[in-house]
């Protein structure tokens, strides 16, 4: 393993030979764009301005991916390239968590592939690949991930996408048939499982979001007839007191 990491460190040093202040500033912007908080903002825009059902499903995918990623970081305790025992000089930004797998690579692959699937056009998938590669490259350029961390993130992202496309429709149908009580039980159980494993405070966030978001959305669908009001396209329906089902 050490020889693989040394190879990765050499690759990082080679990539950083192209460094200049303007490109470094651009890469920092890209890496911030690929962070979980940025995707949460994107998620809220989708929920309120595009399609609330797609927004909820994407949000669950983001939180599940973040939870799995953070859990593996704590469990595996893999180094980052800029740690003292490797090469502190390569780190252009600092990260406090462990290295493997790359959350930026994993969540970028998950988010952009799901969004591309809504468009069902080849150029949407091409854009998803480009954005994933750009975010992943920024992590190597900035010296915060070994190439193996990126590869691990892509593998986990692919597994997350497989589960998403195979299970989401089936789970949604079960929750619709179960009604409000089952939906609230499901959100509570999922959050409890996520919060149960908490080696670090960062792992509380995904479970808390699933609990609050799941219960809140179930109550909204049951008592309020809410429909997103897209910035472009159809006019959103007003919020009325109305018994509605999740579809």
C-alpha positions, 0 to 999 in steps of 0.5 A, a space after each residue: 500500500 505504501 508503494 501505491 501511495 508513494 506513486 500517487 504522491 509523485 503524480 500529485 507533484 507532477 500535476 502541481 508543476 502546472 500550478 499558477 495563482 489563477 489556476 489554483 484559485 479556479 481549482 479552489 472554486 471547483 473543489 468548493 462547488 463539489 462539496 456537500 454544502 454546495 450540493 445541499 444548496 443545489 438540492 433546495 433549488 431543485 426542490 423549490 424551483 424544479 420538482 419536489 419529488 426529484 429533490 427529495 430523492 436526490 437529497 436522500 441519495 446525497 445524505 446516504 452517500 455522505 454517511 457511507 463516505 464519512 463512515 468509511 473515512 473513520 473506519 479506514 483512517 487513511 492518510 492525506 498527501 499533506 500529512 506530516 509523514 508524507 509531504 505537507 508542501 503539496 497541500 494547497 488547502 487543508 482538510 480535517 478528515 481522513 483521506 479514503 475515499 474521496 467524498 467529493 469524487 463520490 458525491 459528484 458522481 452520484 449527484 450529476 449522474 442522477 441529474 443527467 438521468 432526468 434529461 435522458 440525453 447523451 450530452 447530459 451524461 457527458 456534462 455529468 462525466 466532465 463535472 465529476 472529472 473536474 471536481 476529482 482532478 481539483 482534489 489531486 491538484 490541490 494535494 488533498 487526495 491520493 489518486 486511490 482516494 478518487 478511485 475509491 470514491 468513484 467505486 462507491 459512487 457507482 454502487 450508490 447509483 446502482 442502489 438508487 436506480 434499482 431500489 428508489 421506485 420500489 421503496 417509494 411505492 411501498 411508502 405510498 401504500 404504507 401511508 403517513 404513519 409508515 413514512 414517518 416510521 421509515 424516516 425515524 428508523 433510517 435516521 436511527 440507524 445512521 446516527 447509531 454509528 457516530 465515531 465523529 460528530 460529522 456523522 450526526 448530520 446526514 441522519 438528522 437531515 434524513 429525520 427532519 426532511 423525511 418527516 417534514 416532507 411526509 407531513 407536507 404531502 399528507 396535509 399540504 398540496 405542495 408543488 414546486 414552482 419552476 423558474 422555467 416552464 410550468 407554473 407551480 401549484 399553490 400550497 393549500 390545506 389538502 390531503 395528498 399522497 407522495 407520488 
